[in-house]
Amino acid sequence: MERLADRPVDGEALVTSRRQACFLLLGTGALLAGCMPESGLKLLPSADNANYHLGVGDEIRVITYNETQLTNTFIVGDNGTIAFPLVGSIRARGMTPGGLAGEIEHRLMSKNIMTSPSVSVQVAQYRPISVLGEVNHPGQYPYQPGMTMLDAVALAGGFTYRAITAYASDVRPSPDGTFVKGKILNDSRLEPGDVVTILERYF
């Protein structure tokens, strides 16, 4: 006799059955977290702008005191570097603004361009965030420090009637150039470059 456990699993049928079970549970007023899309994702931490690491697309202002020709605005390129005058290519991706300032000072001294340089680096414009999925106007939007998931949704025209409003999926760039996917809540602070997807309800 064929056992049930020996039968092949139909993935599409399994998903359909799960959704049908969710509908039945919701109809009786029982809401299970497992019935919500992406509910099992790990919660991402809120952004910590005090320890911000630069990434591709960030626009930075480098100020070299008493050296106007070495003061300028740069954009972190696709290869993660900036081209600094007299010094050449310097890696910026993954560094804090303070760390990059220290590296520029080191390069200026090691090339005998300046004996005691004083450099500061400020983020002039952060790379944008993307808001996708169940919002009225999906797209890219400017990032501002302290921005939350709800702030991003507001910029994107608000939730659609199909949206899950309590949480969202987020793909976040890491300092090493990789990406991590997780879940964010309404008051979670975003990071530059985040790709936020507002999910669709099953019901």
N, C-alpha and C positions, 0 to 999 in steps of 0.2 A: 504494500500500500504506500502511495506517495505521501510523504509528510509535508506539511505546510512550509516548514523551514527549508525544505529542499527545492522549493519552487523559485525560479528567477524573480528578482525584484524589478518591477516596472517603475522607473524613477518618476515619470510623468504622472502615473496613476497614484503614486505615493504622495506627491505634492498636492494633487487634486483632493485626495482623501483627507489630507491634513487641513486643507482649507475648508472642506465641508465640515470637518469636525469643529473647526474654529467657529464657523457660522452657527452651528448648533449650540455650542457653548455660549456664544454671545447672545443668542436668542433667548436663552434661559437666564441671562444676566451674569454668567460666569466668565470672566475675562482672564485668560491665562497668558502670561508673558511670552511663552513659547509660540503663541499664535501670531505674534507681531513680527513683521519682517525685520531682519538684522538685530533682533532683540538680544541675541547672545554675544554681540560684539563687546569687547573690553572698553571700559570707559577711558577716554583720553584725558590727560591732565589739562587744566586750564593753562593758558599761555603765561609765561613769566618774562615780561619784557625787560626786566632788570638784567636778565642774563641772555638777552637775545643774540642769536647766531645769524650772521649774514647769509643770504642765499641768492641764487641766480635771479636777476631782475631788480634787486634792491638798488636804489639810487642813493649814493652816499656823498657827503661833503667832507673832503679832507682839508684841514686847515694846518698849514705849516707856518708857525708864528715867525714874523719878520722876513718871510720869504714868499712874496705874493705870487711869484712864478711857479711855486710848488703848492699853491692853494687852488683847488678846483673841485668840480663835481664829477663823479664817475658812476658808471653803472656796472654792476657785477655781471660779467659776461656768461655765456652759456658754458664756458669751460671753468667757471668759478673764480676767475681772476679779474684784476684791474690792471691797466697799463699806466704805471706811474712815471712821470717825467724823470729822466736821467737815471732811473733805477730799472725800469722795465716791468715785466709781468710779476705781479705779486698775488698770491692766492688769498682770496677774501672769503670764499664760501666756507662756512663752518666756524669762522672766527667771530668773536665778539668785536664791537667797534673799538673797545680799548685794546684788545689783543692785536687788531690790525694796525692801530696807531703805533704800538710798540714795535711791530715788525717793520713798519716804514722807517721809524727812527733808527732801528738797527741797520737797515739797508743803506740809509743815508750816511751813517758813520762808517760802515764797512767799505763803502766805495769812496771814502774821503771827500764826500760832497759837503758835509757839515760836521762840525766837531761836537756840537751839543744841540741837536735838533729838538724842537718841542712840537709835537704833532697831536692833533685831536681828530677824531672821526665821529661824524654824526650821521644818522639816517635821515636823508632829506625826503625820501619817499619810499614807503615799503612796497614790495611786490603785491599785486592784488590778490584777493580771494575770489573763488568761484562758488556760485550758489546754483545748484541744479535740482532737477526733480520737480516736486509738487509746489512750485512757487509760480506767481503770475508772470514774472519777467526773469527767467533764468539768464545768467551771464556772469561776467567778471565785474567786480566792484572794488573801489579803493579800500585799502585796509587802514584802520585807525587803532592805535593802542587802546586796549580795554574793550574792544568790540566783542559782543557776545553772539551766540547763535541767533537770538531774537533780533538783534540789530541787523544782522546779515539778511534775515528773512524780510525785515521791513524795507531794506534797500531794494530787495528783489520783488517788491510789490505785494508781499504778504503771502500767506498760505492759500492754496487752492482748497476746495471743499473736500478733496480726496486725501489731504495730507495728514500724516501723523504729526501732531504738534508738540508732543512731549519730548522727543529726542530726534536726532538725525545721525546719518552716517557721515564720517569725515575721513578724508585721506590727507595726511599731513606729511610734508617733506621733513626729513631728518637732516641734521648738520652734515652727515656723510654723503648726502646726495640720494639716499634711498627714501622709501615712503612707508608709512605705517597707517593702517586703517583701524578705526575704532568708532566709538559712539560718543556723541556729545549731547548735553542737555541744554535747556533753554538759556541758563545763565552761565554756560561754559564760555570762557574767554577764548577767542580764536587766535591763531598765529598767521602771519603773512604766508601766502601760498596755499592755505587750506582749501580743499575742494569739498564743500559741504553739499550733501545730497539729502533733500527732504523726501522722505519715503512715502509711498502710497499705502493706504489702509487696504486690508483684504475685504473689508465690508463697507 
